[in-house]
Amino acid sequence: MYRPILKLPKTRSEKIWDYIGGSIFILSIFYIILAWGKLPDEIPGHFNGLGEVDRWGSKIELFILPFIGLFLWIVMWLIEKAPHMHNYPSRLDESNVKAFYLNSRKILNQVKNICLILFAFISIQMVRIGLGEVNSLGWWFLPIVLIGVFIPIIKGFITSYKIK
């Protein structure tokens, strides 16, 4: 089926999500840079499901999450710009294409920015653990991650289901 390429401007909510996600992510990178000189040679490298450190590594590893986050942001931003390539139900037609495109793009936008916020939080906590301020991510981290990522997806599927 032919899918039209529509130039749909970003919604206010997408702009807000981009501003929040991008700002928090950039601030976390500045935090790493500012704390760099105070950090010990070893910082947390990995966490278990309870948020406890289960591997220590070089402080150079602090830049892995920002690089992955930047890569993820670029890829998801590109996919966001091409909603005509996303997966849609067979009832997609000329009367509802705009609604489907916007809904799909909003889901992707929210998940992209939630991932940036999560990467920022983990990076900040890695620094804080390295500095001895805290000793784990917290037992609540994994449930929050799962809820934070799945809520926009579930909400998006419900919205998609309601599109006529």
Secondary structure in CASP SS format (residue, H / E / C, confidence):
PFRMAT SS
TARGET T0000
AUTHOR 0000-0000-0000
METHOD secondary structure of the structure
MODEL  1
M C 1.00
Y C 1.00
R C 1.00
P C 1.00
I C 1.00
L C 1.00
K C 1.00
L C 1.00
P C 1.00
K C 1.00
T C 1.00
R H 1.00
S H 1.00
E H 1.00
K H 1.00
I H 1.00
W H 1.00
D H 1.00
Y H 1.00
I H 1.00
G H 1.00
G H 1.00
S H 1.00
I H 1.00
F H 1.00
I H 1.00
L H 1.00
S H 1.00
I H 1.00
F H 1.00
Y H 1.00
I H 1.00
I H 1.00
L H 1.00
A H 1.00
W H 1.00
G H 1.00
K H 1.00
L C 1.00
P C 1.00
D C 1.00
E E 1.00
I E 1.00
P E 1.00
G E 1.00
H E 1.00
F E 1.00
N C 1.00
G C 1.00
L C 1.00
G C 1.00
E E 1.00
V E 1.00
D E 1.00
R E 1.00
W E 1.00
G E 1.00
S E 1.00
K H 1.00
I H 1.00
E H 1.00
L H 1.00
F H 1.00
I H 1.00
L H 1.00
P H 1.00
F H 1.00
I H 1.00
G H 1.00
L H 1.00
F H 1.00
L H 1.00
W H 1.00
I H 1.00
V H 1.00
M H 1.00
W H 1.00
L H 1.00
I H 1.00
E H 1.00
K C 1.00
A C 1.00
P H 1.00
H H 1.00
M H 1.00
H C 1.00
N C 1.00
Y C 1.00
P C 1.00
S C 1.00
R C 1.00
L C 1.00
D C 1.00
E C 1.00
S C 1.00
N C 1.00
V H 1.00
K H 1.00
A H 1.00
F H 1.00
Y H 1.00
L H 1.00
N H 1.00
S H 1.00
R H 1.00
K H 1.00
I H 1.00
L H 1.00
N H 1.00
Q H 1.00
V H 1.00
K H 1.00
N H 1.00
I H 1.00
C H 1.00
L H 1.00
I H 1.00
L H 1.00
F H 1.00
A H 1.00
F H 1.00
I H 1.00
S H 1.00
I H 1.00
Q H 1.00
M H 1.00
V H 1.00
R H 1.00
I H 1.00
G H 1.00
L C 1.00
G C 1.00
E C 1.00
V C 1.00
N C 1.00
S E 1.00
L C 1.00
G C 1.00
W C 1.00
W C 1.00
F H 1.00
L H 1.00
P H 1.00
I H 1.00
V H 1.00
L H 1.00
I H 1.00
G H 1.00
V H 1.00
F H 1.00
I H 1.00
P H 1.00
I H 1.00
I H 1.00
K H 1.00
G H 1.00
F H 1.00
I H 1.00
T H 1.00
S H 1.00
Y H 1.00
K H 1.00
I C 1.00
K C 1.00
END
